[in-house]
């Protein structure tokens, strides 16, 4: 088993191992100091729960922990006010209170939604992340950002609420459909681009169709995320914004379509291409390094061109409108994550609206 400590207050552990879901009960029981009376809510989506909820429930039962499953529809649309309200009411009616525990069993959507519910339920209860996708195993399950979407944009309503524990089992990736599996590598590529150029070569050696990701690769990604989160937990110094490389335009793409039409990683891959182009133009990134990053996205079959329905002037104007709500814009001033070189991100205020328009045109072809 690999283990990464997240040094925030309070600190918590990320544990990584094959087959870990079958030992989840033992690790979660350790959070209770012998008290097995607390009510546990497993929150999952309808797809993931069919594959993995029983194994988790059995593992909890083996150590005397009782749980109840609550499901939401699969997909980005579940990160909403309405779904948050439904879950809140279901838990209240089922007798959950401030002594309860939430387990998020799913990808980034479930983790963000269940984490936000835990942050506000009875003014805050603990939760555990058991991520089931590449996106959530390498990125969203760690760092304490939780939230929901609004029609205006992605993740604009939320809270910082760290999990008590994160359990990562790469075996859970085997049940993903190919598209859902591959889209997660956009986040892995992002980590490599901002912090570990050598990982790009490792990624190129993987066979995308195998769904075989080593514990070491997952652990290295968690360590990158952990170092940045520890240095700038609540994004006050600007360093944590580096994790949003490719996300400014990527989120605008997502928000300009019905949520879920493009998967998160698919939109971020396109956003990374735009951010690389801006980095070459504005911060001196070598074109050869930009091309190396793009080759890894292509290796994982991630398209880097706007979908046809956004490739028109009306949709591009809508994307610019969505950009105005981005959380990295301060008092209307653009702050954009660029690369000076691979492994050297910067938060730049040198990007203008005209530059962004040109970047959007660049991803149109």
C-alpha positions in Angstrom: 0.0 0.0 0.0 1.1 3.5 -0.8 0.2 6.4 1.4 0.4 10.2 1.0 -0.2 12.6 3.9 -2.0 15.8 3.1 -0.5 18.3 5.6 -3.4 20.7 6.2 -5.4 21.3 9.4 -6.6 18.7 10.2 -4.3 16.5 8.2 -5.6 13.4 6.4 -4.2 10.4 4.6 -4.6 9.2 1.0 -4.2 5.4 0.8 -3.6 3.6 -2.5 -3.7 -0.1 -3.3 -5.2 -2.7 -5.6 -8.3 -4.2 -4.0 -8.6 -1.5 -1.4 -12.4 -1.2 -1.6 -12.6 -4.7 0.1 -10.6 -3.4 3.1 -12.4 0.0 3.2 -14.3 -0.9 6.4 -11.1 -1.5 8.4 -9.7 1.9 7.4 -13.0 3.8 7.9 -13.5 2.1 11.3 -10.2 3.6 12.4 -11.8 7.0 12.2 -14.3 6.1 14.9 -12.0 5.1 17.7 -14.1 2.0 18.4 -17.5 3.7 18.1 -19.5 1.9 15.4 -22.8 3.6 16.1 -22.6 6.5 13.7 -24.9 6.4 10.6 -23.0 6.1 7.4 -24.4 7.4 4.1 -22.9 6.1 0.9 -23.5 8.6 -1.9 -22.9 7.3 -5.4 -24.4 7.5 -8.9 -26.7 5.0 -10.5 -23.9 3.6 -12.7 -21.1 3.3 -10.2 -23.3 2.0 -7.4 -24.3 -1.0 -9.6 -20.6 -2.0 -9.8 -19.1 -1.1 -6.5 -21.7 -0.3 -3.7 -22.2 -3.9 -2.6 -18.4 -4.5 -2.1 -18.2 -1.3 0.0 -21.2 -2.1 2.0 -20.0 -5.7 2.7 -16.6 -4.3 3.8 -18.3 -1.9 6.2 -20.6 -4.7 7.5 -17.6 -6.9 8.3 -16.4 -4.5 10.9 -19.8 -3.7 12.3 -20.4 -0.4 10.4 -24.0 0.0 9.0 -24.6 2.0 5.9 -27.3 3.1 3.6 -27.0 3.9 -0.1 -28.2 7.1 -1.7 -27.9 7.5 -5.5 -28.0 10.3 -8.0 -28.3 10.2 -11.8 -24.9 9.7 -13.4 -23.4 12.8 -15.1 -22.4 16.4 -14.6 -26.0 17.6 -14.4 -26.2 16.1 -10.9 -23.9 18.8 -9.6 -26.9 21.1 -9.1 -29.0 22.9 -6.4 -31.9 20.6 -7.1 -29.9 17.4 -6.5 -28.3 18.8 -3.4 -31.7 19.6 -2.0 -33.0 16.1 -2.8 -30.0 14.4 -1.1 -30.3 16.7 1.9 -33.9 15.9 2.4 -33.3 12.2 2.0 -30.6 12.1 4.7 -32.7 14.2 7.1 -35.7 11.9 6.7 -33.5 8.9 7.2 -32.3 10.2 10.5 -28.8 11.4 9.7 -27.4 14.1 11.9 -24.2 15.8 12.9 -22.7 12.6 14.2 -23.1 10.9 10.7 -20.5 10.2 8.0 -20.8 10.5 4.3 -18.8 8.3 1.9 -18.5 9.6 -1.7 -18.3 6.6 -4.0 -17.8 7.8 -7.5 -16.0 10.2 -9.8 -15.6 13.9 -9.6 -19.3 14.7 -9.8 -20.2 12.5 -6.9 -17.1 13.6 -4.9 -17.9 17.3 -5.4 -21.6 17.0 -4.7 -21.3 14.6 -1.7 -18.4 16.7 -0.3 -20.4 19.9 -0.5 -23.4 18.2 1.1 -21.1 17.1 4.0 -19.8 20.6 4.3 -23.2 22.1 4.9 -25.2 19.3 6.4 -25.9 20.2 10.0 -23.2 22.8 9.5 -20.6 20.2 8.6 -20.1 16.5 9.0 -17.1 14.3 8.0 -16.8 12.5 4.7 -14.6 10.0 3.0 -13.6 9.9 -0.6 -13.5 6.6 -2.6 -12.9 7.9 -6.1 -13.7 5.6 -9.1 -12.4 7.6 -12.2 -9.0 8.8 -13.3 -10.1 12.4 -12.8 -11.1 11.8 -9.2 -8.2 9.4 -8.4 -5.5 11.8 -9.5 -7.1 15.2 -8.7 -10.6 16.0 -7.4 -10.7 13.6 -4.4 -7.8 15.5 -2.8 -7.6 19.2 -1.8 -10.9 19.9 -0.2 -12.7 21.8 -3.0 -16.4 20.8 -3.1 -19.2 22.3 -5.0 -22.0 22.4 -7.5 -22.5 24.1 -10.9 -24.8 26.9 -11.9 -26.1 28.0 -15.3 -23.4 30.7 -15.2 -20.5 28.4 -14.8 -18.7 25.4 -13.2 -18.1 25.1 -9.4 -19.2 28.6 -8.6 -21.1 27.5 -5.5 -19.1 25.4 -3.0 -16.9 25.2 0.1 -13.5 24.1 1.2 -14.2 20.9 3.1 -11.4 18.3 3.3 -12.2 14.6 3.5 -11.2 12.6 6.6 -9.7 9.9 4.4 -9.2 9.1 0.7 -9.1 5.4 -0.4 -7.9 4.9 -4.0 -8.3 1.5 -5.6 -7.1 1.4 -9.3 -9.1 -1.8 -9.8 -12.2 0.3 -9.8 -11.1 1.8 -13.1 -11.7 -1.5 -14.9 -15.5 -0.9 -15.0 -15.2 2.5 -16.8 -16.3 2.8 -20.3 -13.4 3.7 -22.6 -14.5 7.4 -23.1 -14.8 7.9 -19.3 -11.5 6.3 -18.7 -9.5 8.3 -21.3 -10.9 11.7 -20.5 -9.3 11.5 -17.1 -5.9 11.7 -18.5 -6.3 15.4 -19.3 -5.8 16.0 -15.6 -2.7 13.7 -15.5 -1.3 15.6 -18.5 -2.0 18.9 -16.7 0.0 17.7 -13.6 2.9 16.6 -15.9 2.9 20.0 -17.7 3.0 22.1 -14.5 5.2 19.9 -12.3 6.7 16.8 -13.8 7.9 16.8 -17.5 9.2 13.2 -17.1 5.7 11.9 -16.5 4.9 12.8 -20.1 7.3 10.1 -21.3 5.8 7.6 -18.9 2.3 8.4 -20.2 3.4 7.8 -23.8 4.5 4.3 -22.8 1.1 3.3 -21.5 -1.4 1.5 -23.7 -4.6 3.6 -23.4 -6.9 0.6 -24.1 -5.5 -1.5 -21.3 -7.0 0.5 -18.4 -3.9 -0.4 -16.5 -2.7 2.5 -14.4 0.0 1.7 -11.8 -0.3 2.7 -8.1 3.0 4.6 -8.6 1.5 6.9 -11.3 -1.6 7.6 -9.2 0.6 8.3 -6.2 2.9 10.7 -8.1 -0.1 12.7 -9.2 -1.5 12.9 -5.6 1.9 14.1 -4.4 1.9 16.9 -7.0 -1.6 17.9 -5.9 -0.7 17.7 -2.2 2.4 19.9 -2.5 0.4 22.7 -4.2 -2.6 22.4 -1.8 -0.3 22.5 1.2 1.4 25.6 0.0 -1.8 27.4 -0.9 -4.8 25.6 0.7 -7.5 28.2 0.0 -6.0 29.7 -3.2 -4.9 33.0 -1.5 -1.3 33.2 -2.8 -2.0 32.2 -6.4 0.0 29.0 -6.3 -3.0 26.7 -6.1 -4.3 28.3 -9.3 -1.6 26.5 -11.2 -3.8 23.4 -10.8 -6.2 25.1 -13.2 -3.9 25.1 -16.1 -6.2 24.6 -19.1 -9.3 25.0 -17.0 -10.2 28.7 -17.7 -11.2 28.1 -21.3 -12.0 24.4 -20.6 -14.6 25.4 -18.0 -16.1 28.0 -20.4 -16.4 25.2 -23.0 -18.3 23.0 -20.5 -20.6 25.8 -19.4 -21.4 26.7 -23.0 -22.9 23.3 -23.6 -25.6 21.3 -21.6 -23.6 20.0 -18.7 -22.3 16.5 -19.5 -22.4 16.8 -23.3 -18.6 17.0 -23.1 -16.9 15.1 -20.3 -14.8 17.3 -18.0 -11.5 15.9 -19.3 -12.5 16.3 -22.9 -13.2 20.0 -22.3 -10.0 20.4 -20.4 -7.9 18.8 -23.2 -9.2 21.5 -25.5 -8.5 24.1 -22.8 -5.0 22.9 -22.4 -4.4 23.4 -26.2 -5.6 27.0 -25.8 -3.4 27.5 -22.7 -0.4 26.1 -24.5 -0.9 28.4 -27.5 -1.2 31.4 -25.1 1.9 30.2 -23.3 3.9 30.2 -26.5 2.6 33.6 -27.4 2.8 35.4 -24.0 5.3 33.6 -21.7 8.0 32.1 -23.9 7.0 28.4 -23.9 9.0 26.6 -26.6 6.7 25.3 -29.3 8.5 21.9 -29.1 7.4 21.6 -25.5 3.8 22.5 -26.3 3.8 19.9 -29.1 5.1 17.3 -26.6 2.1 17.9 -24.3 -0.3 17.8 -27.3 1.1 14.5 -28.4 0.2 12.9 -25.1 -3.3 14.2 -25.3 -3.5 12.7 -28.8 -2.1 9.4 -27.4 -5.1 9.1 -25.1 -7.5 9.9 -28.0 -8.4 13.3 -26.6 -9.6 15.8 -29.2 -8.2 19.3 -28.9 -10.6 21.1 -31.3 -13.9 22.7 -30.4 -16.9 20.6 -31.1 -18.8 21.7 -34.2 -21.7 23.2 -32.3 -19.4 25.6 -30.5 -17.4 26.5 -33.7 -19.5 29.6 -34.6 -19.5 33.2 -33.6 -22.5 33.0 -31.3 -21.1 30.2 -29.3 -17.7 31.8 -29.1 -19.3 34.9 -27.7 -21.1 32.8 -25.1 -17.8 31.2 -24.1 -16.4 34.7 -23.5 -19.5 35.5 -21.4 -18.9 32.4 -19.3 -15.2 33.3 -18.9 -16.3 36.5 -17.0 -17.5 34.3 -14.1 -14.2 32.5 -13.7 -13.0 32.5 -10.1 -9.5 33.4 -11.3 -10.7 36.8 -12.5 -10.1 39.4 -9.8 -12.3 42.5 -10.0 -12.7 42.0 -13.7 -9.0 41.6 -14.3 -7.9 38.5 -16.1 -5.4 36.2 -14.4 -4.4 33.3 -16.6 -2.3 30.2 -15.8 0.5 29.9 -18.4 3.8 27.9 -18.7 7.2 29.5 -19.2 8.5 26.0 -19.6 7.3 22.5 -18.7 7.3 22.4 -15.0 7.3 26.2 -14.7 3.7 27.6 -14.4 3.0 31.3 -13.8 -0.1 33.3 -13.0 -0.1 36.0 -15.7 -2.0 39.2 -16.1 -0.6 39.7 -19.5 -3.5 37.9 -21.3 -6.1 40.2 -22.8 -9.6 39.5 -24.0 -8.2 39.8 -27.6 -5.6 37.2 -26.8 -8.3 34.9 -25.5 -10.3 35.4 -28.7 -7.3 34.4 -30.7 -6.8 31.3 -28.5 -10.4 30.3 -29.1 -9.9 30.7 -32.8 -6.8 28.5 -32.5 -8.8 25.7 -30.9 -11.4 26.0 -33.7 -9.1 24.1 -36.1 
